[in-house]
Amino acid sequence: MATTELTTTARAWLDGALRGICVGLFALLVLLVVWQVFTRLVLGQPSAWSEEAARHAFVWVSLIGIAIAVGEKADVIMDFLVERLPVPVQRGADVIAYLATLAFVLYVMVFGGLQQSVLAWGQQNPLLPLTQGQLYLALPVSGVLLTVYLTIHLVGTFFPGYQGHVGVDEDLEAAAL
């Protein structure tokens, strides 16, 4: 198997795995919220643990969903100025944007998230059978996922035919012709 085929296969596997995890976490979130509403309105005794679990499930779904959106280049961009620039300058703006985002992700999400997780690792959550540090792992995990996708996009900017790069900007391709 060629390197590009391997990269494409790995990328497709990662995309599918993250989508599956997101769907599972969202289903769990729905069940937790339904249980919370049922215990509050029907039983008259709200379940404290389900509210806490739903909060953390929501955080995980959100952060993994952001990674999926960045991977598909479906994140919010405002390119009304950039699209008026010549194609080589557009590529330069893409590189600057990817590098700035990558710097933020690595410093705040990966490095800062790992520090926060380590600091809170021994703090037992009073309502869930997990420590706070384990719950805080959502930040560095999503930071690593974002780093992978941003790196793929960065490589795809320099090598437009790169097979691991999914969702090449059609407007940029049309402008190059």
C-alpha positions as CSV (number, residue, x, y, z in Angstrom):
1,M,0.0,0.0,0.0
2,A,1.4,3.4,-1.0
3,T,2.0,6.1,1.5
4,T,-0.8,8.3,0.2
5,E,-3.2,5.4,0.3
6,L,-2.1,4.6,3.9
7,T,-2.6,8.3,4.8
8,T,-6.0,8.4,3.2
9,T,-7.0,5.2,5.0
10,A,-5.8,6.5,8.4
11,R,-7.6,9.8,7.8
12,A,-10.8,8.0,6.9
13,W,-10.5,5.7,10.0
14,L,-9.9,8.7,12.3
15,D,-12.8,10.6,10.8
16,G,-15.2,7.6,11.2
17,A,-14.0,6.8,14.7
18,L,-14.5,10.4,15.9
19,R,-18.0,10.6,14.3
20,G,-18.9,7.3,16.0
21,I,-17.6,8.6,19.4
22,C,-19.5,11.9,18.9
23,V,-22.7,10.0,18.1
24,G,-22.3,7.8,21.1
25,L,-21.6,10.7,23.4
26,F,-24.5,12.6,22.1
27,A,-26.8,9.6,22.6
28,L,-25.5,9.4,26.2
29,L,-26.1,13.1,26.7
30,V,-29.7,12.7,25.5
31,L,-30.3,9.8,27.9
32,L,-28.7,11.7,30.8
33,V,-30.9,14.7,30.2
34,V,-34.1,12.6,29.8
35,W,-33.2,10.8,33.1
36,Q,-32.6,14.2,34.8
37,V,-36.0,15.5,33.6
38,F,-37.7,12.3,34.6
39,T,-36.3,12.3,38.2
40,R,-37.0,16.0,38.6
41,L,-40.5,16.2,37.3
42,V,-41.9,12.7,37.9
43,L,-40.1,11.5,41.0
44,G,-39.7,14.9,42.5
45,Q,-36.1,14.1,43.5
46,P,-33.6,15.4,40.9
47,S,-30.6,13.2,40.2
48,A,-27.5,15.2,41.0
49,W,-25.0,12.8,39.3
50,S,-26.9,12.8,36.0
51,E,-26.6,16.6,35.7
52,E,-22.9,16.5,36.4
53,A,-22.4,13.6,33.9
54,A,-24.5,15.5,31.3
55,R,-22.3,18.6,31.7
56,H,-19.1,16.6,31.1
57,A,-20.6,14.6,28.2
58,F,-21.6,17.9,26.6
59,V,-18.0,19.3,27.0
60,W,-16.6,16.1,25.4
61,V,-19.1,16.2,22.5
62,S,-18.4,19.8,21.9
63,L,-14.7,19.6,21.8
64,I,-14.6,16.4,19.7
65,G,-17.2,18.0,17.4
66,I,-14.9,21.0,16.9
67,A,-12.1,18.7,15.9
68,I,-14.4,17.0,13.4
69,A,-15.5,20.4,12.0
70,V,-11.9,21.6,11.6
71,G,-11.0,18.3,9.9
72,E,-13.8,18.8,7.4
73,K,-12.9,22.5,7.0
74,A,-16.5,23.2,8.2
75,D,-15.4,25.6,10.9
76,V,-16.5,29.2,10.7
77,I,-14.3,31.4,8.5
78,M,-14.7,34.9,7.4
79,D,-12.8,35.0,4.1
80,F,-14.4,38.0,2.4
81,L,-11.1,39.8,2.5
82,V,-8.8,36.9,1.8
83,E,-10.7,35.7,-1.3
84,R,-10.0,39.0,-3.0
85,L,-6.3,38.5,-2.7
86,P,-4.2,36.7,-5.4
87,V,-4.0,32.9,-5.0
88,P,-0.4,32.9,-3.7
89,V,-1.3,35.5,-1.0
90,Q,-4.4,33.4,-0.1
91,R,-2.2,30.4,0.5
92,G,0.1,32.6,2.7
93,A,-2.9,33.8,4.7
94,D,-4.0,30.1,5.1
95,V,-0.5,29.2,6.4
96,I,-0.5,32.1,8.8
97,A,-4.1,31.2,10.0
98,Y,-3.2,27.5,10.5
99,L,0.1,28.3,12.3
100,A,-1.6,30.8,14.6
101,T,-4.4,28.4,15.4
102,L,-1.9,25.6,15.9
103,A,0.1,27.7,18.3
104,F,-3.0,28.4,20.4
105,V,-4.1,24.8,20.3
106,L,-0.7,23.5,21.4
107,Y,-0.1,26.0,24.1
108,V,-3.6,26.4,25.6
109,M,-5.4,23.2,24.9
110,V,-2.6,20.6,24.9
111,F,0.0,22.1,27.3
112,G,-2.5,24.0,29.5
113,G,-5.0,21.2,29.4
114,L,-2.4,18.6,30.5
115,Q,-1.2,20.8,33.3
116,Q,-4.8,21.3,34.5
117,S,-5.5,17.5,34.3
118,V,-2.3,16.7,36.3
119,L,-3.1,19.3,38.9
120,A,-6.7,17.9,39.4
121,W,-5.9,14.2,38.9
122,G,-6.1,13.4,42.6
123,Q,-9.3,15.4,43.2
124,Q,-12.2,13.0,43.5
125,N,-15.5,14.1,41.9
126,P,-18.1,14.0,44.6
127,L,-20.9,12.8,42.2
128,L,-19.1,10.7,39.6
129,P,-16.6,7.7,40.0
130,L,-13.9,9.7,38.2
131,T,-11.4,12.3,39.3
132,Q,-11.5,15.8,38.1
133,G,-8.3,15.3,36.2
134,Q,-9.8,12.5,34.2
135,L,-12.8,14.7,33.3
136,Y,-10.4,17.5,32.3
137,L,-8.7,15.3,29.7
138,A,-11.2,16.5,27.2
139,L,-9.1,19.6,26.6
140,P,-5.7,18.0,25.7
141,V,-7.4,15.1,23.8
142,S,-9.3,17.5,21.6
143,G,-6.1,19.6,21.3
144,V,-4.2,16.7,20.0
145,L,-7.0,15.9,17.5
146,L,-7.0,19.5,16.4
147,T,-3.2,19.4,16.0
148,V,-3.5,16.4,13.7
149,Y,-6.2,18.1,11.5
150,L,-4.4,21.4,11.4
151,T,-1.2,19.7,10.4
152,I,-3.0,17.9,7.6
153,H,-4.4,21.2,6.3
154,L,-1.1,22.9,6.6
155,V,0.6,20.2,4.5
156,G,-2.3,20.3,2.1
157,T,-1.7,24.1,1.7
158,F,1.9,23.4,0.5
159,F,1.0,20.3,-1.5
160,P,-2.5,20.8,-2.9
161,G,-2.7,17.2,-4.3
162,Y,-1.8,15.7,-0.9
163,Q,-4.2,12.7,-0.4
164,G,-4.6,13.1,3.3
165,H,-6.0,16.6,2.8
166,V,-9.8,16.3,2.6
167,G,-12.0,19.2,1.7
168,V,-9.7,21.2,-0.6
169,D,-11.2,24.7,-1.0
170,E,-13.0,24.6,-4.3
171,D,-13.0,28.4,-4.6
172,L,-9.2,28.4,-4.3
173,E,-8.9,25.7,-6.9
174,A,-11.2,27.6,-9.3
175,A,-9.2,30.8,-8.8
176,A,-5.9,29.0,-9.6
177,L,-7.3,27.9,-13.1
